[in-house]
Amino acid sequence: MERILIADDDKTSREALQLALRRDGFESLATQSGAEVLSLCKGENPPALVLLEPALPDRDGIEICKEVRSFSDIPVIILSSRDDVAAKVLGLAFGADDYITKPFDTREVMARVKAVLRRTRIHNKPKNTLITYENLIIDMNRYEAKIGGKVCELPPKEIELLFHLASNPNKVFTRDELLDDVWGFEYYGDSRTIDVHIKRLRTKLDGVSDKWFLKTVWGVGYKFELNE
C-alpha cells in the first residue's frame, strides 16, 4: 500500500485529505513541519508522494520542494491558496509535479495523486525482461513462462500480472494499483477481475515451490511473497 505524506498547517485540510486517502486505499502521514518532510523523504521508508502546502510554519514549501528534488524523484504536488500564474510557474519550476489551488475538492486531489503515481510507475518500470525464481522463469521478450521447467501457456494478462508482482517481491499492491499497472488506467472494468486472474495463476503455480507464492493481504490486495 502506497503511503502519502501530507504537509499542511491547516488541520481541516489535513484531516480531509487523510480521510480521502484512506477511502481510496492509501496510507498517509501528516505533518506541518518542513523539516520533518525532508527527514521523511531522506529516510529508509520514504513516502510515495508528498502533498505540500508552501506556507509551512518553519520552512518555505517551495524551497522544500526544490531541496527534495535535489536528492530524490519523489513526486510532489503543491496545494496552495495562491492561484496566480507566477506562483504556479515557480512551484513547477522548482520541481513540483502538479499544482492544485485551495479550496480544493478532495476528489480532484485524489485523481491528480493517482495520475502522478501512474506516471511515476511507468517511468520506474523495471528494464529487466527476465525474472528467475526456483522453478519459475518469466521471459517477457518471448511472453513465455516456464513453470517447473516446462513452458506454461499463460494468457497475456496473466503473464503480465505475474511478471509485475514477481518484479516487486514482497510489495503489496491493491487491486486498483494492479489494474492501473497491468491493464492501464483507461480500463474501466471491475477490480475483482484481479481476483479471477490470481485464482487462475494459483491453480497453475500450486506446489511448484515453497520459496515463493502469491499471497492475499486481506483487505488490501496481493503480493509475490518470498520465504526468507
N, CA and C of each residue as an Amber inpcrd file, in Angstrom:
protein
   684
   0.8460000  -1.1930000   0.0000000   0.0000000   0.0000000   0.0000000
   0.8800000   1.2410000   0.0000000   0.6260000   2.1540000  -0.9260000
   1.4560000   3.3460000  -1.0260000   1.1070000   4.3500000   0.0660000
   2.1460000   5.0230000   0.5620000   1.9740000   5.9570000   1.6670000
   2.1970000   7.3770000   1.1690000   1.2480000   8.2620000   1.4600000
   1.2890000   9.6540000   1.0200000   1.5660000  10.5420000   2.2250000
   2.4880000  11.4850000   2.0540000   2.8120000  12.4420000   3.1080000
   2.0730000  13.7520000   2.8520000   1.3030000  14.1990000   3.8400000
   0.5900000  15.4770000   3.7690000   1.3310000  16.4760000   4.6400000
   1.7820000  17.5630000   4.0390000   2.4630000  18.6230000   4.7910000
   1.6370000  19.8950000   4.6790000   0.8790000  20.2060000   5.7300000
  -0.0490000  21.3390000   5.7020000  -0.2840000  21.7880000   7.1320000
  -0.2970000  23.0900000   7.3600000  -0.5160000  23.5810000   8.7190000
  -1.9980000  23.7640000   9.0400000  -2.8640000  23.4690000   8.0670000
  -4.3020000  23.5900000   8.2770000  -4.8820000  22.2320000   8.6670000
  -5.3680000  22.1250000   9.8940000  -5.8590000  20.8490000  10.4160000
  -7.0180000  20.3060000   9.6000000  -7.9240000  21.2010000   9.1720000
  -9.0840000  20.7650000   8.4010000  -8.6600000  20.1350000   7.0830000
  -7.7020000  20.7670000   6.4120000  -7.2000000  20.2270000   5.1480000
  -6.5340000  18.8720000   5.3630000  -5.7150000  18.7720000   6.4070000
  -5.0230000  17.5060000   6.6890000  -6.0150000  16.3780000   6.9120000
  -7.0200000  16.6350000   7.7270000  -7.9830000  15.5940000   8.0550000
  -8.8180000  15.1920000   6.8420000  -9.2000000  16.1710000   6.0180000
  -9.9790000  15.8630000   4.8140000  -9.1630000  15.0160000   3.8420000
  -7.8870000  15.3440000   3.7050000  -7.0270000  14.5890000   2.7990000
  -6.7560000  13.1910000   3.3290000  -6.5490000  13.0590000   4.6300000
  -6.3130000  11.7330000   5.2050000  -7.5320000  10.8340000   5.0270000
  -8.7260000  11.3940000   5.1980000  -9.9490000  10.6270000   5.0140000
 -10.0770000  10.1660000   3.5590000  -9.8050000  11.0790000   2.6160000
  -9.9100000  10.7430000   1.1880000  -8.8700000   9.6950000   0.7910000
  -7.6570000   9.8210000   1.3130000  -6.6050000   8.8530000   1.0110000
  -6.9550000   7.4700000   1.5440000  -7.4370000   7.4220000   2.7630000
  -7.8180000   6.1460000   3.3640000  -8.9560000   5.5010000   2.5640000
  -9.8950000   6.3080000   2.1370000 -11.0310000   5.7990000   1.3570000
 -10.5710000   5.2010000   0.0300000  -9.5070000   5.7700000  -0.5370000
  -9.0070000   5.3030000  -1.8360000  -7.8710000   4.2930000  -1.7110000
  -7.6420000   3.7770000  -0.5000000  -6.7030000   2.6750000  -0.3330000
  -5.2560000   3.0650000  -0.1040000  -5.0050000   4.2980000   0.3240000
  -3.6440000   4.7430000   0.6160000  -3.4310000   4.8350000   2.1210000
  -2.1820000   4.6970000   2.5280000  -1.7830000   5.0780000   3.8800000
  -1.3920000   6.5540000   3.8400000  -1.3820000   7.2020000   4.9820000
  -1.0000000   8.6140000   4.9930000  -0.2370000   8.9760000   6.2630000
   0.5930000   9.9750000   6.1170000   1.2610000  10.6280000   7.2360000
   0.9430000  12.1120000   7.1290000   0.8280000  12.7830000   8.2530000
   0.5190000  14.2090000   8.2280000   1.4770000  14.9690000   9.1280000
   1.9080000  16.1230000   8.6550000   2.8050000  16.9790000   9.4260000
   2.5870000  18.4240000   9.0260000   3.0330000  19.3330000   9.8680000
   3.0610000  20.7470000   9.4900000   4.4940000  21.2810000   9.5560000
   5.4500000  20.3620000   9.5650000   6.8560000  20.7160000   9.6920000
   7.6120000  20.4460000   8.3950000   8.2040000  21.4790000   7.8410000
   9.0300000  21.3070000   6.6540000  10.2490000  20.4550000   6.9260000
  10.8210000  20.6120000   8.1230000  11.9910000  19.8150000   8.4890000
  11.6460000  18.3330000   8.5140000  10.4340000  18.0050000   8.9840000
  10.0250000  16.6080000   9.0380000   9.8060000  16.0580000   7.6270000
   9.3140000  16.8880000   6.7160000   9.1580000  16.4580000   5.3220000
  10.5030000  15.9890000   4.7720000  11.5250000  16.8050000   4.9700000
  12.8590000  16.4560000   4.4640000  13.3920000  15.2020000   5.1330000
  13.1790000  15.0880000   6.4320000  13.6620000  13.9140000   7.1620000
  12.9920000  12.6390000   6.6630000  11.6890000  12.6810000   6.4570000
  10.9590000  11.5020000   5.9930000  11.3530000  11.1330000   4.5620000
  11.5620000  12.1400000   3.7280000  11.9270000  11.8700000   2.3370000
  13.3360000  11.2950000   2.2180000  14.1790000  11.5860000   3.1980000
  15.5340000  11.0490000   3.2010000  15.6310000   9.7230000   3.9530000
  14.5500000   9.3060000   4.5890000  14.5720000   8.1230000   5.4350000
  14.5690000   6.8260000   4.6500000  14.5840000   5.7140000   5.3880000
  14.6360000   4.3830000   4.7810000  13.3250000   4.0000000   4.1150000
  12.2210000   4.5750000   4.5600000  10.9040000   4.2520000   4.0060000
  10.2110000   5.5400000   3.5750000  10.7080000   6.1760000   2.5110000
  10.1590000   7.4690000   2.1010000   8.7450000   7.3370000   1.5540000
   7.9790000   8.4220000   1.5870000   6.6160000   8.3760000   1.0400000
   6.6310000   8.2120000  -0.4710000   5.5120000   7.7080000  -1.0060000
   5.3800000   7.5500000  -2.4550000   5.1210000   8.8920000  -3.1250000
   4.5620000   9.8500000  -2.3590000   4.2260000  11.1650000  -2.9070000
   4.0410000  12.1280000  -1.7490000   4.3010000  13.4150000  -1.9950000
   4.1210000  14.4530000  -0.9770000   3.0890000  15.4620000  -1.4560000
   2.0850000  15.7140000  -0.6100000   1.1480000  16.8120000  -0.8210000
   1.6300000  17.9630000   0.0450000   2.0670000  19.0570000  -0.5770000
   2.8480000  20.0760000   0.1280000   2.2260000  21.4610000   0.0370000
   1.9280000  22.0160000   1.2070000   1.4830000  23.4040000   1.3110000
   2.7120000  24.3030000   1.3940000   2.8380000  25.3210000   0.5410000
   4.0420000  26.1630000   0.5710000   4.2260000  26.9430000   1.8720000
   3.1130000  27.3580000   2.5150000   3.2160000  28.2260000   3.6830000
   3.2530000  27.4110000   4.9700000   4.3660000  26.7090000   5.1990000
   4.5310000  25.9500000   6.4350000   5.1560000  26.8470000   7.5040000
   4.9090000  26.5490000   8.7720000   5.3920000  27.4290000   9.8430000
   6.9090000  27.5790000   9.9010000   7.6480000  26.5120000   9.6210000
   9.0930000  26.5580000   9.8490000   9.9230000  26.7030000   8.5770000
   9.3650000  26.3370000   7.4210000  10.1180000  26.4010000   6.1790000
   9.2080000  26.7810000   5.0250000   9.7760000  27.4270000   4.0250000
   9.0290000  27.7200000   2.8060000   8.8700000  26.4320000   1.9980000
   7.6100000  26.1030000   1.6610000   7.3420000  24.8470000   0.9830000
   7.9750000  24.7360000  -0.3900000   8.0810000  25.8370000  -1.1050000
   8.6900000  25.8120000  -2.4340000  10.1720000  25.4720000  -2.3240000
  10.8290000  26.0230000  -1.3080000  12.2350000  25.6930000  -1.0880000
  12.3890000  24.2210000  -0.6860000  11.4230000  23.7180000   0.0890000
  11.4520000  22.3050000   0.4660000  11.3330000  21.4330000  -0.7790000
  10.4200000  21.8160000  -1.6710000  10.2450000  21.0780000  -2.9200000
  11.5530000  21.0460000  -3.7100000  12.2010000  22.1970000  -3.7860000
  13.4790000  22.2830000  -4.5060000  14.5230000  21.3790000  -3.8660000
  14.5590000  21.3590000  -2.5240000  15.5520000  20.5360000  -1.8360000
  15.2550000  19.0410000  -1.9970000  13.9790000  18.6650000  -1.9140000
  13.6070000  17.2630000  -2.1310000  14.0420000  16.8230000  -3.5200000
  13.8200000  17.6900000  -4.4930000  14.1690000  17.3330000  -5.8680000
  15.6760000  17.1950000  -6.0600000  16.4680000  17.7990000  -5.1850000
  17.9200000  17.7130000  -5.3180000  18.4650000  16.3330000  -4.9610000
  17.6730000  15.5440000  -4.1940000  18.1810000  14.2210000  -3.8030000
  17.2010000  13.0860000  -4.0890000  16.0310000  13.3960000  -4.6250000
  15.0270000  12.3470000  -4.8080000  14.0700000  12.6810000  -5.9510000
  13.4740000  11.6170000  -6.5150000  12.4370000  11.7670000  -7.5330000
  11.0390000  11.5740000  -6.9590000  10.9100000  11.6380000  -5.6290000
   9.5940000  11.5130000  -5.0090000   8.6630000  12.5750000  -5.5770000
   7.4970000  12.1940000  -6.1040000   6.5850000  13.1930000  -6.6630000
   6.0780000  14.1570000  -5.5920000   5.9330000  15.4210000  -5.9810000
   5.4280000  16.4590000  -5.0790000   4.2810000  17.1930000  -5.7650000
   3.1640000  17.2940000  -5.0660000   2.0360000  18.0970000  -5.5510000
   1.8480000  19.2630000  -4.5930000   1.9150000  20.4700000  -5.1200000
   1.7290000  21.6760000  -4.3100000   0.2350000  21.9140000  -4.1030000
  -0.1400000  22.1860000  -2.8470000  -1.5020000  22.5770000  -2.5050000
  -1.4380000  23.9820000  -1.9230000  -1.8860000  24.9770000  -2.6810000
  -1.6780000  26.3650000  -2.2630000  -2.9320000  27.2150000  -2.4410000
  -3.0770000  28.2040000  -1.5750000  -4.1860000  29.1520000  -1.7070000
  -3.8910000  30.2050000  -2.7680000  -2.6470000  30.2700000  -3.2400000
  -2.2860000  31.2090000  -4.3020000  -2.6160000  30.6070000  -5.6600000
  -3.4290000  31.3320000  -6.4270000  -3.8150000  30.8110000  -7.7340000
  -3.2990000  31.6640000  -8.8870000  -2.3220000  32.5500000  -8.5890000
  -1.7650000  33.3790000  -9.6520000  -0.7570000  32.5720000 -10.4670000
  -0.5800000  32.9730000 -11.6990000   0.2900000  32.2490000 -12.6260000
   1.7210000  32.2070000 -12.1170000   2.2010000  33.3100000 -11.5450000
   3.5940000  33.3790000 -11.0830000   3.8790000  32.3090000 -10.0270000
   2.9290000  32.1180000  -9.0940000   3.1180000  31.1170000  -8.0390000
   3.1500000  29.7100000  -8.6300000   2.2670000  29.4430000  -9.5830000
   2.2290000  28.1220000 -10.2100000   3.5130000  27.8500000 -10.9940000
   3.9630000  28.8540000 -11.7460000   5.1870000  28.6890000 -12.5290000
   6.3780000  28.4270000 -11.6230000   6.4490000  29.1620000 -10.5050000
   7.5540000  28.9850000  -9.5670000   7.5550000  27.5830000  -8.9730000
   6.3800000  27.1170000  -8.5340000   6.2970000  25.7860000  -7.9470000
   6.7060000  24.6950000  -8.9240000   6.2290000  24.7840000 -10.1530000
   6.5650000  23.7900000 -11.1640000   8.0340000  23.8870000 -11.5690000
   8.5500000  25.1150000 -11.6160000   9.9540000  25.3010000 -11.9870000
  10.8940000  24.7210000 -10.9350000  10.4560000  24.7080000  -9.6780000
  11.2780000  24.1810000  -8.5940000  11.0740000  22.6790000  -8.3820000
  10.3670000  22.0280000  -9.3020000  10.3140000  20.5680000  -9.2770000
   9.0020000  19.9370000  -8.9150000   7.9530000  20.7300000  -8.6440000
   6.6580000  20.1260000  -8.3320000   6.1060000  19.4050000  -9.5590000
   5.4100000  18.3000000  -9.3250000   4.8240000  17.5250000 -10.4130000
   3.4300000  18.0220000 -10.7800000   2.7830000  18.7390000  -9.8580000
   1.4570000  19.2940000 -10.1230000   1.2070000  20.4080000  -9.1110000
   0.1880000  21.2160000  -9.3880000  -0.1280000  22.3710000  -8.5380000
  -1.6460000  22.4760000  -8.4620000  -2.1790000  22.4050000  -7.2360000
  -3.6250000  22.4770000  -7.0170000  -3.9030000  23.6570000  -6.0840000
  -4.8960000  24.4620000  -6.4470000  -5.2170000  25.6260000  -5.6210000
  -6.3110000  25.2920000  -4.6080000  -6.2230000  25.9690000  -3.4640000
  -7.2330000  25.8480000  -2.4130000  -8.2970000  26.9440000  -2.6020000
  -9.5280000  26.6730000  -2.1750000 -10.0400000  25.3950000  -1.6360000
 -10.1450000  24.3560000  -2.7380000  -9.9320000  23.1040000  -2.3690000
  -9.9450000  22.0410000  -3.3600000 -11.0470000  21.0290000  -3.0540000
 -11.4080000  20.2770000  -4.0740000 -12.3070000  19.1320000  -3.9150000
 -11.4090000  17.9110000  -3.7640000 -11.5900000  17.1500000  -2.6950000
 -10.6960000  16.0040000  -2.4580000 -10.7450000  14.9860000  -3.5950000
 -11.8680000  14.9410000  -4.3170000 -11.9480000  14.0170000  -5.4560000
 -10.9550000  14.4090000  -6.5450000 -10.7870000  15.7150000  -6.7510000
  -9.8070000  16.1670000  -7.7400000  -8.3950000  15.8660000  -7.2580000
  -8.1430000  16.0930000  -5.9710000  -6.8040000  15.8130000  -5.4300000
  -6.4670000  14.3370000  -5.6140000  -7.4220000  13.4500000  -5.3070000
  -7.1680000  12.0190000  -5.4590000  -6.9170000  11.6530000  -6.9170000
  -7.6570000  12.2730000  -7.8250000  -7.4470000  11.9940000  -9.2530000
  -6.0510000  12.4420000  -9.6790000  -5.6070000  13.5930000  -9.1790000
  -4.2620000  14.0900000  -9.5120000  -3.1910000  13.2000000  -8.8860000
  -3.4060000  12.7850000  -7.6470000  -2.4500000  11.8950000  -6.9770000
  -2.2730000  10.6120000  -7.7810000  -3.3640000  10.0030000  -8.1860000
  -3.2970000   8.7500000  -8.9380000  -2.6300000   8.9440000 -10.2930000
  -2.9070000  10.0870000 -10.9440000  -2.3020000  10.3520000 -12.2480000
  -0.7890000  10.5040000 -12.1300000  -0.3410000  11.2290000 -11.1040000
   1.0970000  11.4220000 -10.9020000   1.7680000  10.0970000 -10.5600000
   1.1440000   9.2890000  -9.7090000   1.7150000   7.9950000  -9.3510000
   1.7680000   7.0630000 -10.5620000   0.7630000   7.1320000 -11.4310000
   0.7950000   6.3210000 -12.6520000   2.0000000   6.6860000 -13.5010000
   2.2170000   7.9900000 -13.6820000   3.3600000   8.4300000 -14.4890000
   4.6700000   7.9790000 -13.8560000   4.7330000   8.0250000 -12.5270000
   5.9470000   7.6120000 -11.8170000   6.1990000   6.1270000 -12.0050000
   5.1340000   5.3060000 -11.9100000   5.3030000   3.8610000 -12.0810000
   5.7730000   3.5270000 -13.4830000   5.2030000   4.2050000 -14.4750000
   5.6060000   3.9520000 -15.8610000   7.0730000   4.3050000 -16.0490000
   7.4860000   5.4450000 -15.4800000   8.8760000   5.8870000 -15.6030000
   9.8290000   4.9190000 -14.9060000   9.3590000   4.3330000 -13.7990000
  10.2260000   3.4640000 -12.9950000  10.0380000   1.9820000 -13.2770000
   9.3230000   1.6590000 -14.3350000   9.1210000   0.2450000 -14.6570000
  10.4620000  -0.4590000 -14.8260000  10.5850000  -1.6600000 -14.3140000
  11.8660000  -2.3630000 -14.4140000  12.2650000  -2.5970000 -15.8640000
  13.5460000  -2.3570000 -16.1510000  14.0460000  -2.5630000 -17.5110000
  14.2840000  -4.0470000 -17.7790000  14.4470000  -4.8320000 -16.7070000
  14.6860000  -6.2630000 -16.8600000  13.4530000  -6.9460000 -17.4510000
  13.6530000  -7.8260000 -18.4030000  12.5390000  -8.5530000 -19.0060000
  12.5890000 -10.0420000 -18.6780000  13.5720000 -10.4400000 -17.8670000
  13.7130000 -11.8460000 -17.4930000  13.8090000 -11.9630000 -15.9800000
  12.9280000 -12.7560000 -15.3970000  12.9200000 -12.9680000 -13.9520000
  13.0130000 -14.4650000 -13.6780000  13.8780000 -14.8150000 -12.7160000
  14.0750000 -16.2250000 -12.3830000  13.9440000 -16.4440000 -10.8790000
  13.0960000 -17.3800000 -10.5130000  12.9960000 -17.8700000  -9.1490000
  13.0370000 -19.4000000  -9.2220000  13.0350000 -20.0550000  -8.0860000
  13.0380000 -21.5140000  -8.0870000  11.8190000 -22.0390000  -8.8470000
  12.0920000 -22.8400000  -9.8920000  11.0420000 -23.4650000 -10.7040000
  10.1400000 -22.4660000 -11.4290000  10.6420000 -21.2310000 -11.5980000
   9.8560000 -20.2270000 -12.3280000  10.7800000 -19.3110000 -13.1240000
  10.5520000 -19.2390000 -14.4170000  11.2650000 -18.3010000 -15.2960000
  10.2260000 -17.5530000 -16.1110000  10.2740000 -16.2250000 -16.0570000
   9.3610000 -15.3970000 -16.8520000  10.1970000 -14.5760000 -17.8200000
   9.9610000 -14.7680000 -19.0980000  10.6970000 -14.0590000 -20.1520000
   9.7010000 -13.2210000 -20.9430000   9.7120000 -11.8970000 -20.6930000
   8.7330000 -11.0280000 -21.3390000   9.0940000 -10.7060000 -22.7840000
  10.3380000 -10.9420000 -23.1680000  10.6680000 -10.7900000 -24.5850000
   9.9250000 -11.8320000 -25.4250000   9.7850000 -13.0210000 -24.8500000
   9.0810000 -14.1040000 -25.5400000   7.6290000 -14.2440000 -25.0860000
   7.2680000 -13.4690000 -24.0490000   5.9510000 -13.6370000 -23.4150000
   5.7620000 -15.1090000 -23.0510000   6.7490000 -15.6120000 -22.3250000
   6.7900000 -17.0300000 -22.0080000   7.1010000 -17.2330000 -20.5370000
   6.4240000 -18.1970000 -19.9350000   6.7010000 -18.5680000 -18.5510000
   6.9970000 -20.0520000 -18.4790000   8.0970000 -20.3950000 -17.8220000
   8.4180000 -21.7970000 -17.5780000   8.1570000 -22.0840000 -16.1090000
   7.3050000 -23.0420000 -15.8600000   6.9380000 -23.4190000 -14.5050000
   7.3500000 -24.8750000 -14.2960000   8.2300000 -25.0940000 -13.3300000
   8.7450000 -26.4390000 -13.1050000   9.5150000 -26.9730000 -14.2950000
  10.1730000 -26.0750000 -15.0210000  10.9970000 -26.4690000 -16.1560000
  10.2500000 -26.6300000 -17.4670000   8.9300000 -26.4740000 -17.4480000
   8.1390000 -26.6420000 -18.6600000   7.4410000 -25.3270000 -19.0230000
   7.3530000 -25.0610000 -20.3190000   6.6480000 -23.8660000 -20.7760000
   5.1710000 -24.0140000 -20.4520000   4.6280000 -22.9830000 -19.7790000
   3.2120000 -22.9780000 -19.4100000   2.4890000 -21.9300000 -20.2500000
   1.4250000 -22.3310000 -20.8910000   0.6700000 -21.4000000 -21.7240000
  -0.1640000 -20.4860000 -20.8220000   0.2650000 -19.2350000 -20.7100000
  -0.4760000 -18.2580000 -19.9170000  -1.0470000 -17.1900000 -20.8460000
  -2.3000000 -16.7960000 -20.6570000  -2.8360000 -15.6680000 -21.4060000
  -2.0100000 -14.4120000 -21.1200000  -1.9730000 -13.4500000 -22.0550000
  -1.1210000 -12.2630000 -21.8910000  -1.2820000 -11.5550000 -20.5530000
  -2.5130000 -11.3370000 -20.0990000  -2.6940000 -10.5930000 -18.8560000
  -2.2380000 -11.3850000 -17.6380000  -2.3500000 -12.7000000 -17.6860000
  -1.8600000 -13.4960000 -16.5670000  -0.3440000 -13.4130000 -16.4640000
   0.3330000 -13.4940000 -17.6080000   1.7940000 -13.4250000 -17.5540000
   2.2550000 -12.0200000 -17.1810000   1.5440000 -10.9920000 -17.6430000
   1.8940000  -9.6100000 -17.2800000   1.6740000  -9.3770000 -15.7910000
   0.5840000  -9.9030000 -15.2640000   0.2890000  -9.7540000 -13.8360000
   1.3320000 -10.4760000 -12.9960000   1.6620000 -11.7090000 -13.3740000
   2.6670000 -12.4740000 -12.6330000   4.0280000 -11.7900000 -12.7020000
   4.4000000 -11.2990000 -13.8760000   5.6880000 -10.6200000 -14.0310000
   5.7430000  -9.3620000 -13.1620000   4.6450000  -8.6090000 -13.1440000
   4.6210000  -7.3650000 -12.3610000   4.7700000  -7.6550000 -10.8700000
   4.0460000  -8.6450000 -10.3860000   4.1530000  -8.9940000  -8.9640000
   5.5360000  -9.5420000  -8.6360000   6.0520000 -10.4270000  -9.4970000
   7.3570000 -11.0410000  -9.2460000   8.4960000 -10.0440000  -9.3850000
   8.2750000  -8.9570000 -10.1320000   9.2890000  -7.9100000 -10.2680000
   9.4040000  -7.0640000  -9.0070000   8.3950000  -7.1660000  -8.1340000
   8.3590000  -6.3730000  -6.8990000   8.0950000  -7.2950000  -5.7100000
   9.0070000  -8.2320000  -5.4360000   8.7620000  -9.2230000  -4.3850000
   8.4890000  -8.5790000  -3.0320000   7.4900000  -9.1200000  -2.3560000
   7.0750000  -8.6990000  -1.0060000   6.3920000  -7.3320000  -0.9610000
   6.1600000  -6.7240000  -2.1060000   5.4340000  -5.4530000  -2.1330000
   3.9490000  -5.7230000  -2.3160000   3.1350000  -5.1000000  -1.4710000
   1.6850000  -5.2850000  -1.5450000   1.0880000  -4.2910000  -2.5380000
   0.2620000  -4.8060000  -3.4440000  -0.4500000  -3.9690000  -4.4080000
  -1.9500000  -4.0850000  -4.1620000  -2.6500000  -2.9590000  -4.1920000
  -4.1030000  -3.0130000  -4.1600000  -4.6130000  -3.4540000  -5.5330000
  -5.8630000  -3.8580000  -5.5870000  -6.4490000  -4.2520000  -6.8750000
  -6.4140000  -3.0900000  -7.8660000  -6.7370000  -1.8870000  -7.3900000
  -6.7550000  -0.7350000  -8.2930000  -5.3600000  -0.4350000  -8.8300000
  -4.3410000  -0.5970000  -7.9940000  -2.9680000  -0.3860000  -8.4600000
  -2.6050000  -1.3890000  -9.5400000  -3.0030000  -2.6400000  -9.3510000
  -2.7020000  -3.6650000 -10.3540000  -3.4550000  -3.4030000 -11.6580000
  -4.6780000  -2.9200000 -11.5470000  -5.4130000  -2.5530000 -12.7620000
  -4.6980000  -1.4370000 -13.5060000  -4.2510000  -0.4290000 -12.7800000
  -3.5260000   0.6790000 -13.4070000  -2.2270000   0.1970000 -14.0380000
  -1.4740000  -0.6250000 -13.2930000  -0.1400000  -1.0140000 -13.7290000
  -0.1490000  -2.0430000 -14.8540000  -1.1070000  -2.9540000 -14.8260000
  -1.1160000  -4.0640000 -15.7870000  -2.1370000  -3.8520000 -16.9080000
  -3.3330000  -3.4450000 -16.5250000  -4.3710000  -3.2450000 -17.5440000
  -4.3190000  -1.8410000 -18.1560000  -3.7950000  -0.8700000 -17.4030000
  -3.7380000   0.5030000 -17.8890000  -4.8740000   1.3140000 -17.2990000
  -4.6090000   2.6260000 -17.1070000  -5.5740000   3.4650000 -16.4070000
  -6.8640000   3.6950000 -17.1820000  -6.9050000   3.3270000 -18.4670000
  -8.1240000   3.5120000 -19.2470000  -9.0750000   2.3170000 -19.0960000
  -8.6690000   1.3070000 -18.3320000  -9.5320000   0.1430000 -18.1140000
 -10.5920000   0.4950000 -17.0750000 -11.8590000   0.2710000 -17.4220000
 -12.9460000   0.6560000 -16.5330000 -13.7100000  -0.5420000 -15.9760000
 -13.1270000  -1.7210000 -16.0640000 -13.8140000  -2.9120000 -15.5830000
 -13.7890000  -3.0240000 -14.0740000 -14.3950000  -4.1020000 -13.5780000
 -14.4790000  -4.3810000 -12.1540000 -13.1030000  -4.7970000 -11.6460000
 -12.6780000  -4.2020000 -10.5390000 -11.3660000  -4.5400000  -9.9930000
 -11.2990000  -5.9990000  -9.5300000 -12.4420000  -6.6540000  -9.3830000
 -12.4520000  -8.0580000  -8.9800000 -11.9000000  -8.9540000 -10.0850000
 -11.7010000  -8.4000000 -11.2780000 -11.0670000  -9.2000000 -12.3300000
  -9.6770000  -9.6540000 -11.8850000  -9.0460000  -8.8680000 -10.9900000
  -7.7450000  -9.2620000 -10.4370000  -7.8730000 -10.5810000  -9.6790000
  -8.9560000 -10.7170000  -8.9060000  -9.1610000 -11.9500000  -8.1300000
  -9.2430000 -13.1650000  -9.0460000  -9.9300000 -12.9950000 -10.1650000
 -10.0910000 -14.1020000 -11.1090000  -8.7360000 -14.5250000 -11.6690000
  -7.9130000 -13.5400000 -12.0570000  -6.5980000 -13.8540000 -12.6370000
  -5.6670000 -14.4730000 -11.5970000  -5.7180000 -13.9660000 -10.3670000
  -4.8900000 -14.5420000  -9.3030000  -5.2960000 -15.9930000  -9.0470000
  -6.5940000 -16.2620000  -9.0310000  -7.0750000 -17.6270000  -8.8030000
  -6.5600000 -18.5680000  -9.8850000  -6.5980000 -18.1190000 -11.1310000
  -6.1190000 -18.9550000 -12.2320000  -4.6150000 -19.1990000 -12.1320000
  -3.8710000 -18.1410000 -11.7680000  -2.4230000 -18.2930000 -11.6180000
  -2.0890000 -19.2710000 -10.4970000  -2.7980000 -19.1750000  -9.3990000
  -2.5310000 -20.0760000  -8.2740000  -2.7500000 -21.5340000  -8.6640000
  -3.7610000 -21.7800000  -9.4650000  -4.0150000 -23.1500000  -9.9190000
  -2.8150000 -23.6920000 -10.6870000  -2.2090000 -22.8310000 -11.4970000
  -1.0750000 -23.2590000 -12.3250000   0.2400000 -23.3030000 -11.5390000
   0.3120000 -22.5250000 -10.4490000   1.5500000 -22.4470000  -9.6720000
   1.5260000 -23.3340000  -8.4250000   0.4160000 -23.9850000  -8.1700000
   0.2550000 -24.7730000  -6.9500000   1.3200000 -25.8610000  -6.8290000
   2.0420000 -25.8400000  -5.7090000   3.0310000 -26.8670000  -5.4140000
   4.3370000 -26.7630000  -6.1610000   4.5260000 -25.6700000  -6.9260000
   5.7430000 -25.5200000  -7.7320000   6.9550000 -25.2280000  -6.8580000
   6.7800000 -24.4010000  -5.8210000   7.9000000 -24.0410000  -4.9440000
   7.3710000 -23.6630000  -3.5730000   8.1900000 -23.9300000  -2.5430000
   7.8330000 -23.4780000  -1.2020000   8.6300000 -22.2340000  -0.8030000
   9.3370000 -21.6650000  -1.7820000  10.1540000 -20.4760000  -1.5070000
   9.4810000 -19.1820000  -1.9460000   8.3890000 -19.2890000  -2.6760000
   7.6460000 -18.1120000  -3.0890000   6.1980000 -18.5120000  -3.3470000
   5.2900000 -17.5630000  -3.2360000   3.8850000 -17.8310000  -3.5390000
   3.1350000 -16.5070000  -3.6800000   1.9550000 -16.5640000  -4.2860000
   1.0920000 -15.3930000  -4.4030000   0.2410000 -15.3110000  -3.1410000
   0.4260000 -14.2510000  -2.3980000  -0.2440000 -14.1240000  -1.1050000
  -1.3400000 -13.0670000  -1.1490000  -2.4750000 -13.3940000  -0.5520000
  -3.5510000 -12.4180000  -0.3660000  -3.3090000 -11.6550000   0.9360000
  -3.3060000 -10.3430000   0.8440000  -3.2380000  -9.4980000   2.0390000
  -4.6600000  -8.9800000   2.2570000  -5.3570000  -9.5830000   3.1900000
  -6.7870000  -9.3430000   3.3380000  -7.1000000  -7.8750000   3.5820000
  -8.0790000  -7.3910000   2.8420000  -8.4960000  -6.0060000   2.9570000
  -7.6320000  -5.0460000   2.1730000  -6.5670000  -5.5640000   1.5400000
  -5.6520000  -4.6860000   0.7890000  -5.5090000  -5.1610000  -0.6560000
  -4.8650000  -6.3100000  -0.8570000  -4.6290000  -6.7740000  -2.2150000
  -3.7670000  -8.0170000  -2.2450000  -2.7120000  -7.9940000  -3.0750000
  -1.8820000  -9.1830000  -3.2910000  -0.4090000  -8.8210000  -3.3360000
   0.4370000  -9.8500000  -3.1040000   1.8650000  -9.6810000  -3.2720000
   2.5120000 -11.0080000  -3.6480000   3.6750000 -10.9320000  -4.2430000
   4.5090000 -12.0980000  -4.5450000   5.4680000 -12.2250000  -3.3740000
   5.2090000 -13.1770000  -2.4940000   5.9660000 -13.2690000  -1.2440000
   7.1010000 -14.2810000  -1.3630000   8.2730000 -13.8370000  -0.9240000
   9.4400000 -14.7200000  -0.8630000   9.6230000 -15.1780000   0.5630000
   9.8150000 -16.4750000   0.7440000  10.1260000 -17.0020000   2.0650000
  11.6240000 -16.8450000   2.3210000  11.9650000 -16.2180000   3.4260000
  13.3690000 -15.9880000   3.7550000  14.0560000 -17.2960000   4.1100000
